[in-house]
Amino acid sequence: MPAFFRKFSALASFGGLFVILLDPFGLTSATDAASARLLNQLLANGYETSARQRIAVVLIDDDYLRQRDSHWPLPYAEQSKLFRQLLAYRPAAVMVDLMYSYDHSRGRNNDSSQLLGNVFERYRAAGIPLYLASTGAAQASTLPELSAASRPALVSWSGYQDQYPLAAETAEGWLDTAAFALYRVHCSQHSCPPLPDTPRLAATEPPIALQWGRGPAQEQRHVSDISQCPAQPGPWRQTLELVLRAIFWRISSPAETLCPYHLTITASTLATTVPEERAMLRELLADRLVLVGAAIESAEDLALSPVHGQLPGVYSHAMALDNLIQYGLDYFSAPPEVFGTEIDVLDLFEMAFVLFVLWFESHRTDKYARQQRITIPLCAVVFLLALSWLLYTLRITPVNVLGLLLLTGLLLPRQRQASHRAAPAPNSLVKGVPHA
């Protein structure tokens, strides 16, 4: 029996290293993503809010369609009114997270894409940079009358998992992503470290591992009712709830839906004619980087936030822009890969950690087995959390805490069981005869 447990422990050890190195069935990736999500949630309350003051989101929602007795896609005549209203508040730049690849005004009277094109020309005349969403696909290029007065900003890409690149190569050439395009505008008006001159150079920078903030902006109360936003619990209670929810995710209750982090103004609010409200909007939107998106139930474009859950996709661009303004090019990113593979430096560290645990366990004595039953896992937890905090200060994505603790829990008990079963008790009886 002891030989069986030793063989089983060796196989478990080999299997643990195999899982870390080759990631079969995406097991390591899943626990790695869960670890990053947990740390992001824990540190969201401490995210610096200064960059948020430069960003606003304008949202076209179902209420706006109902009030206008309109439909989706929103007619160009209605869009031209909306963007004229936004122009009156003099934003620093505008990024429109809507696609204009097909002219949906054909067959409709009193509606033409040229109406919207004329409004976009006003932005160019006013010196306000205007970016339109692009997928980079040649067959889905922006309508000529709209692209003439705007610039493309990439909103769709592949090969970056849940990270946010600065630029990428497309069928239409190299394009800056939406957040980095707006960050260029920000840096043209404020002091910033040197930026890559071209989208092609920007694409050589590592993608952003997005860090999310928690809680609505203070200015949000001026434009909407924030009493529906759930109150934030104390830090210790919140930490305990997040850890328990991460471990027992199948039996924990769903997390409350949190209000968006960035100032959000609905299209209905933007259309107000009340002088006091217009003055408030002018104060809120002037010189801000504004992202226009949609939250239409029948045409959802959703992004997944580790803090808020599902949000309209425009908020991921807003958060990436926030990260850039907050950290510059020294934003959070994944550790560098080695050997020209997808294995990164932290993967090698995780392998070394498992090997150290196995070496330590194989050299310990049974004299302290009972104490080590608690101290080894506890020390592993403290060490991994401390390392994650160090990586956070260095703005590197955290080590796979959950995966390593799971492997530690699987490996250590087997080693102990093998040790205990291998050592017979000195005073045991065999057929009633005591051993000498």
C-alpha positions as CSV (number, residue, x, y, z in Angstrom):
1,M,0.0,0.0,0.0
2,P,2.8,2.5,0.8
3,A,4.3,1.9,-2.6
4,F,1.0,2.5,-4.2
5,F,0.7,5.9,-2.5
6,R,4.2,6.8,-3.5
7,K,3.5,6.0,-7.1
8,F,0.2,7.9,-6.9
9,S,2.0,10.9,-5.4
10,A,4.6,10.8,-8.2
11,L,1.9,10.7,-10.8
12,A,0.0,13.6,-9.2
13,S,3.2,15.6,-9.1
14,F,3.9,14.9,-12.7
15,G,0.3,15.7,-13.6
16,G,0.5,19.0,-11.7
17,L,3.5,20.1,-13.7
18,F,2.0,18.9,-16.9
19,V,-1.2,21.0,-16.2
20,I,0.9,24.1,-15.6
21,L,3.2,23.7,-18.6
22,L,0.8,22.5,-21.4
23,D,-2.6,23.6,-20.0
24,P,-4.7,20.6,-21.2
25,F,-8.4,21.4,-21.5
26,G,-7.7,25.0,-20.5
27,L,-7.5,24.2,-16.8
28,T,-4.6,26.5,-16.0
29,S,-6.1,29.3,-18.2
30,A,-9.4,29.0,-16.3
31,T,-7.8,29.2,-12.8
32,D,-5.5,31.9,-14.0
33,A,-8.4,34.0,-15.2
34,A,-10.2,33.4,-12.0
35,S,-7.2,34.5,-10.0
36,A,-6.9,37.7,-12.0
37,R,-10.6,38.3,-11.7
38,L,-10.5,37.9,-7.9
39,L,-7.6,40.2,-7.4
40,N,-9.2,42.8,-9.8
41,Q,-12.4,42.7,-7.7
42,L,-10.4,43.0,-4.4
43,L,-8.5,46.0,-5.6
44,A,-11.2,47.8,-7.5
45,N,-12.1,50.0,-4.5
46,G,-8.6,51.3,-4.4
47,Y,-8.4,52.2,-8.1
48,E,-7.4,55.9,-8.5
49,T,-10.3,58.1,-9.8
50,S,-8.4,61.0,-11.2
51,A,-8.5,59.8,-14.8
52,R,-12.2,59.3,-14.6
53,Q,-12.7,63.0,-14.6
54,R,-11.6,63.2,-18.2
55,I,-14.0,60.6,-19.6
56,A,-17.8,60.4,-20.2
57,V,-20.1,57.9,-21.9
58,V,-23.2,58.8,-23.8
59,L,-25.6,55.9,-24.1
60,I,-28.4,55.4,-26.6
61,D,-30.9,53.1,-24.9
62,D,-34.4,51.7,-25.4
63,D,-36.0,54.6,-23.4
64,Y,-34.6,57.0,-25.9
65,L,-36.1,55.0,-28.8
66,R,-39.5,54.9,-27.1
67,Q,-39.5,58.6,-26.3
68,R,-38.7,59.3,-30.0
69,D,-41.1,56.7,-31.3
70,S,-38.2,55.4,-33.2
71,H,-36.4,52.2,-34.0
72,W,-33.0,50.6,-34.3
73,P,-30.8,51.2,-36.2
74,L,-31.6,54.8,-35.2
75,P,-32.5,56.9,-38.3
76,Y,-29.8,59.2,-39.5
77,A,-32.0,62.2,-39.0
78,E,-32.3,61.3,-35.3
79,Q,-28.6,60.6,-35.0
80,S,-27.8,64.0,-36.6
81,K,-29.9,65.7,-33.8
82,L,-28.1,63.7,-31.1
83,F,-24.7,64.6,-32.4
84,R,-25.6,68.3,-32.9
85,Q,-26.7,68.3,-29.2
86,L,-23.4,66.7,-28.2
87,L,-21.4,69.1,-30.3
88,A,-22.9,72.1,-28.4
89,Y,-21.3,70.9,-25.2
90,R,-17.8,71.1,-26.8
91,P,-16.2,67.8,-25.9
92,A,-12.4,67.3,-26.3
93,A,-13.0,64.3,-28.7
94,V,-15.7,61.9,-29.5
95,M,-15.5,58.2,-30.3
96,V,-18.7,56.6,-31.7
97,D,-19.0,52.9,-30.9
98,L,-21.6,52.3,-33.7
99,M,-21.0,50.7,-37.1
100,Y,-21.8,52.6,-40.3
101,S,-21.0,50.0,-42.9
102,Y,-24.4,49.9,-44.6
103,D,-26.7,52.7,-45.5
104,H,-30.0,51.8,-43.8
105,S,-31.8,55.0,-45.1
106,R,-32.6,53.5,-48.5
107,G,-36.3,53.4,-49.1
108,R,-37.0,55.8,-46.3
109,N,-38.2,59.3,-47.0
110,N,-36.6,62.3,-45.3
111,D,-33.6,60.3,-44.1
112,S,-30.1,60.2,-45.5
113,S,-26.7,59.4,-44.3
114,Q,-25.6,62.7,-45.7
115,L,-27.6,64.4,-42.9
116,L,-25.3,62.8,-40.4
117,G,-22.2,63.4,-42.6
118,N,-23.0,67.2,-42.5
119,V,-23.0,67.1,-38.7
120,F,-19.7,65.2,-38.6
121,E,-18.3,68.0,-40.9
122,R,-19.2,70.5,-38.1
123,Y,-17.0,68.5,-35.7
124,R,-14.1,68.7,-38.1
125,A,-14.7,72.4,-38.6
126,A,-14.7,72.9,-34.8
127,G,-11.4,71.0,-34.4
128,I,-13.0,68.2,-32.4
129,P,-11.5,64.8,-33.3
130,L,-14.2,62.3,-34.2
131,Y,-13.6,58.6,-34.4
132,L,-16.0,56.0,-35.8
133,A,-15.9,52.3,-34.9
134,S,-14.2,50.0,-37.3
135,T,-13.7,46.2,-37.5
136,G,-10.9,46.6,-40.0
137,A,-12.7,44.4,-42.5
138,A,-12.5,45.7,-46.0
139,Q,-16.1,44.6,-46.8
140,A,-17.4,46.5,-43.7
141,S,-15.8,49.9,-44.3
142,T,-17.5,53.1,-43.1
143,L,-19.8,54.9,-45.5
144,P,-17.7,57.4,-47.6
145,E,-19.8,60.5,-46.6
146,L,-19.1,59.7,-42.9
147,S,-15.5,58.6,-43.1
148,A,-14.6,61.8,-44.9
149,A,-15.1,63.8,-41.7
150,S,-13.9,61.2,-39.2
151,R,-11.2,58.7,-38.5
152,P,-11.4,55.0,-37.9
153,A,-10.9,53.4,-34.5
154,L,-10.6,49.7,-34.1
155,V,-13.2,48.0,-31.9
156,S,-12.8,44.3,-32.8
157,W,-9.7,42.1,-32.8
158,S,-8.6,38.5,-32.2
159,G,-5.7,36.8,-30.6
160,Y,-5.6,38.9,-27.4
161,Q,-8.0,36.9,-25.2
162,D,-9.5,39.3,-22.7
163,Q,-6.7,41.9,-23.0
164,Y,-6.9,45.2,-24.8
165,P,-4.3,45.9,-27.5
166,L,-3.2,49.5,-28.5
167,A,-3.3,48.7,-32.2
168,A,-3.6,45.8,-34.6
169,E,-3.2,44.9,-38.2
170,T,-6.4,44.7,-40.3
171,A,-7.4,44.3,-43.9
172,E,-7.4,48.1,-44.1
173,G,-3.9,48.4,-42.6
174,W,-2.7,49.1,-39.1
175,L,-5.3,50.8,-36.9
176,D,-5.2,52.3,-33.4
177,T,-7.9,50.8,-31.1
178,A,-10.6,53.1,-29.8
179,A,-9.0,53.7,-26.4
180,F,-5.5,54.4,-27.8
181,A,-6.9,56.7,-30.5
182,L,-8.5,58.8,-27.8
183,Y,-5.4,58.6,-25.6
184,R,-3.5,60.2,-28.5
185,V,-5.9,63.1,-28.4
186,H,-5.5,63.4,-24.6
187,C,-1.7,63.5,-25.0
188,S,-2.0,66.2,-27.6
189,Q,-3.6,68.4,-24.9
190,H,-1.7,67.2,-21.8
191,S,1.8,66.2,-20.8
192,C,2.4,62.5,-21.6
193,P,5.4,60.2,-22.1
194,P,6.4,59.7,-25.7
195,L,3.9,57.6,-27.7
196,P,4.5,55.2,-30.6
197,D,4.4,57.4,-33.7
198,T,2.3,54.9,-35.8
199,P,-0.3,52.2,-35.2
200,R,2.2,49.7,-36.4
201,L,4.7,50.7,-33.7
202,A,1.9,50.8,-31.1
203,A,1.0,47.2,-31.9
204,T,4.4,46.1,-30.7
205,E,3.5,47.3,-27.2
206,P,2.0,44.6,-24.9
207,P,-1.8,44.6,-24.6
208,I,-3.5,46.1,-21.6
209,A,-4.7,43.8,-18.8
210,L,-7.6,46.0,-17.9
211,Q,-8.0,47.1,-14.3
212,W,-11.5,48.1,-13.3
213,G,-12.7,50.7,-10.8
214,R,-15.8,50.3,-8.6
215,G,-18.6,52.8,-7.7
216,P,-20.3,55.5,-9.8
217,A,-18.7,58.9,-10.4
218,Q,-19.7,61.6,-8.0
219,E,-21.1,63.7,-10.9
220,Q,-23.5,60.9,-11.8
221,R,-26.0,62.1,-9.2
222,H,-26.5,65.3,-11.3
223,V,-27.8,63.4,-14.3
224,S,-29.4,60.2,-12.9
225,D,-30.8,58.6,-9.8
226,I,-28.0,56.7,-8.1
227,S,-30.1,55.5,-5.2
228,Q,-30.5,52.2,-7.1
229,C,-26.8,51.6,-7.0
230,P,-26.0,49.1,-4.2
231,A,-24.2,50.4,-1.2
232,Q,-20.6,49.2,-0.8
233,P,-19.9,47.0,2.2
234,G,-16.9,47.5,4.4
235,P,-13.5,46.4,3.0
236,W,-13.2,43.3,5.2
237,R,-16.7,42.1,4.6
238,Q,-16.4,42.7,0.9
239,T,-13.1,40.8,0.8
240,L,-14.6,37.9,2.6
241,E,-17.6,37.9,0.3
242,L,-15.5,38.0,-2.8
243,V,-13.2,35.1,-1.6
244,L,-16.2,32.9,-0.7
245,R,-17.9,33.7,-3.9
246,A,-14.8,32.8,-5.9
247,I,-14.3,29.5,-4.1
248,F,-18.0,28.4,-3.8
249,W,-19.2,30.0,-7.0
250,R,-21.8,27.4,-7.7
251,I,-23.7,27.8,-4.4
252,S,-23.1,31.5,-3.8
253,S,-25.9,34.0,-4.6
254,P,-25.4,36.1,-7.8
255,A,-23.5,39.4,-7.2
256,E,-25.5,42.6,-7.3
257,T,-25.4,44.5,-10.5
258,L,-23.2,47.5,-9.9
259,C,-23.6,50.9,-11.6
260,P,-21.0,51.8,-14.3
261,Y,-17.7,53.3,-13.1
262,H,-17.7,56.2,-15.6
263,L,-20.0,59.2,-15.9
264,T,-22.9,58.0,-18.0
265,I,-25.3,60.4,-19.7
266,T,-28.3,58.9,-21.6
267,A,-29.3,60.2,-25.0
268,S,-32.6,61.3,-23.5
269,T,-30.8,63.5,-20.9
270,L,-28.6,65.0,-23.6
271,A,-31.7,66.1,-25.5
272,T,-33.0,68.3,-22.6
273,T,-34.1,71.8,-23.4
274,V,-34.2,73.0,-19.8
275,P,-31.6,75.8,-19.4
276,E,-30.4,74.7,-16.0
277,E,-29.9,71.1,-17.2
278,R,-28.1,72.2,-20.3
279,A,-25.8,74.3,-18.2
280,M,-25.0,71.3,-16.0
281,L,-24.4,69.1,-19.1
282,R,-22.0,71.8,-20.5
283,E,-20.1,71.7,-17.3
284,L,-19.9,67.9,-17.3
285,L,-19.0,67.3,-20.9
286,A,-16.8,70.3,-21.9
287,D,-13.3,69.1,-22.7
288,R,-14.1,65.5,-21.9
289,L,-13.3,62.5,-24.0
290,V,-16.7,61.2,-24.9
291,L,-17.6,57.7,-26.0
292,V,-21.0,57.2,-27.6
293,G,-22.4,53.6,-27.4
294,A,-25.7,51.8,-27.3
295,A,-27.6,49.6,-24.8
296,I,-30.4,48.2,-27.0
297,E,-31.8,44.9,-25.8
298,S,-32.5,43.6,-29.3
299,A,-29.0,44.5,-30.5
300,E,-26.8,43.9,-27.5
301,D,-23.0,44.6,-27.7
302,L,-21.7,43.4,-24.3
303,A,-18.4,43.3,-22.5
304,L,-17.6,41.3,-19.4
305,S,-16.2,43.3,-16.4
306,P,-14.8,41.3,-13.5
307,V,-16.3,43.9,-11.2
308,H,-19.6,44.8,-12.8
309,G,-20.5,41.7,-14.8
310,Q,-21.9,42.3,-18.3
311,L,-21.9,45.9,-19.5
312,P,-22.4,47.6,-22.9
313,G,-19.3,47.2,-24.9
314,V,-18.5,50.9,-24.9
315,Y,-17.5,50.7,-21.3
316,S,-14.5,48.4,-22.0
317,H,-13.1,51.1,-24.3
318,A,-13.8,53.7,-21.6
319,M,-11.9,51.6,-19.0
320,A,-9.0,51.0,-21.3
321,L,-8.8,54.7,-21.9
322,D,-8.9,55.2,-18.1
323,N,-6.0,52.8,-17.7
324,L,-4.0,54.6,-20.3
325,I,-4.6,58.1,-18.7
326,Q,-3.9,56.7,-15.2
327,Y,-0.8,54.7,-15.9
328,G,0.5,55.9,-19.3
329,L,2.3,53.1,-21.2
330,D,3.2,51.6,-17.8
331,Y,-0.2,50.0,-17.6
332,F,-0.9,46.4,-16.3
333,S,0.2,43.7,-18.7
334,A,0.9,40.0,-18.8
335,P,4.4,38.8,-18.1
336,P,6.7,38.3,-21.1
337,E,6.6,34.9,-22.9
338,V,9.6,32.7,-23.2
339,F,11.0,30.3,-25.8
340,G,8.7,31.8,-28.5
341,T,5.7,30.0,-27.0
342,E,2.7,31.0,-25.0
343,I,4.5,29.9,-21.8
344,D,5.3,33.0,-19.8
345,V,7.7,33.8,-16.9
346,L,4.9,33.2,-14.3
347,D,4.3,29.8,-15.7
348,L,7.9,28.9,-15.0
349,F,7.6,30.3,-11.5
350,E,4.5,28.3,-10.8
351,M,6.4,25.1,-11.9
352,A,9.2,26.1,-9.5
353,F,6.7,26.6,-6.7
354,V,5.2,23.2,-7.2
355,L,8.6,21.6,-7.3
356,F,9.6,23.4,-4.0
357,V,6.4,22.2,-2.3
358,L,7.1,18.6,-3.4
359,W,10.8,18.8,-2.3
360,F,9.8,20.3,1.1
361,E,7.2,17.6,1.7
362,S,9.5,14.8,0.7
363,H,12.2,16.0,3.2
364,R,10.0,16.7,6.2
365,T,9.8,14.5,9.2
366,D,6.6,12.9,10.7
367,K,7.5,14.5,14.1
368,Y,5.9,17.8,12.9
369,A,3.3,16.3,10.5
370,R,0.3,17.5,12.5
371,Q,1.6,21.1,12.7
372,Q,2.6,21.1,9.0
373,R,-0.9,20.0,8.1
374,I,-2.0,23.6,8.8
375,T,1.1,25.6,8.5
376,I,2.1,24.5,5.0
377,P,-1.2,25.5,3.2
378,L,-1.4,28.7,5.4
379,C,2.2,29.7,4.4
380,A,1.4,29.0,0.8
381,V,-1.6,31.3,0.9
382,V,0.3,34.1,2.6
383,F,3.2,33.8,0.2
384,L,1.1,33.7,-2.9
385,L,-1.0,36.7,-1.8
386,A,2.1,38.6,-1.0
387,L,3.6,37.8,-4.4
388,S,0.4,38.9,-6.1
389,W,0.5,42.2,-4.3
390,L,4.2,42.6,-5.3
391,L,3.2,41.9,-9.0
392,Y,0.3,44.3,-8.7
393,T,2.7,47.1,-7.6
394,L,4.9,46.2,-10.6
395,R,1.8,46.3,-12.8
396,I,2.1,42.7,-13.9
397,T,-0.9,40.4,-13.9
398,P,-1.1,38.2,-10.7
399,V,0.2,34.7,-10.3
400,N,-2.3,31.9,-10.6
401,V,-3.2,31.9,-6.8
402,L,-6.2,29.6,-7.1
403,G,-4.6,27.1,-9.4
404,L,-1.5,26.8,-7.2
405,L,-3.5,26.4,-4.0
406,L,-5.6,23.7,-5.7
407,L,-2.4,21.8,-6.7
408,T,-0.9,22.3,-3.2
409,G,-4.1,20.9,-1.7
410,L,-4.0,17.9,-4.0
411,L,-0.4,17.1,-3.6
412,L,0.3,17.5,0.1
413,P,-2.4,15.2,1.6
414,R,-1.2,12.4,-0.6
415,Q,2.4,12.8,0.6
416,R,1.2,12.7,4.2
417,Q,-1.0,9.7,3.7
418,A,1.8,7.8,2.1
419,S,4.1,8.7,5.0
420,H,1.7,7.7,7.7
421,R,0.8,4.4,6.1
422,A,4.4,3.5,5.5
423,A,5.4,3.8,9.2
424,P,3.9,1.0,11.3
425,A,3.1,1.7,14.9
426,P,5.8,0.3,17.2
427,N,3.3,-1.1,19.7
428,S,0.8,-2.6,17.2
429,L,-0.3,-6.2,17.8
430,V,-0.2,-9.1,15.3
431,K,-2.5,-11.9,16.4
432,G,-2.3,-10.7,20.0
433,V,1.5,-10.9,20.1
434,P,3.3,-7.5,20.8
435,H,6.3,-6.6,18.7
436,A,9.6,-6.5,20.4
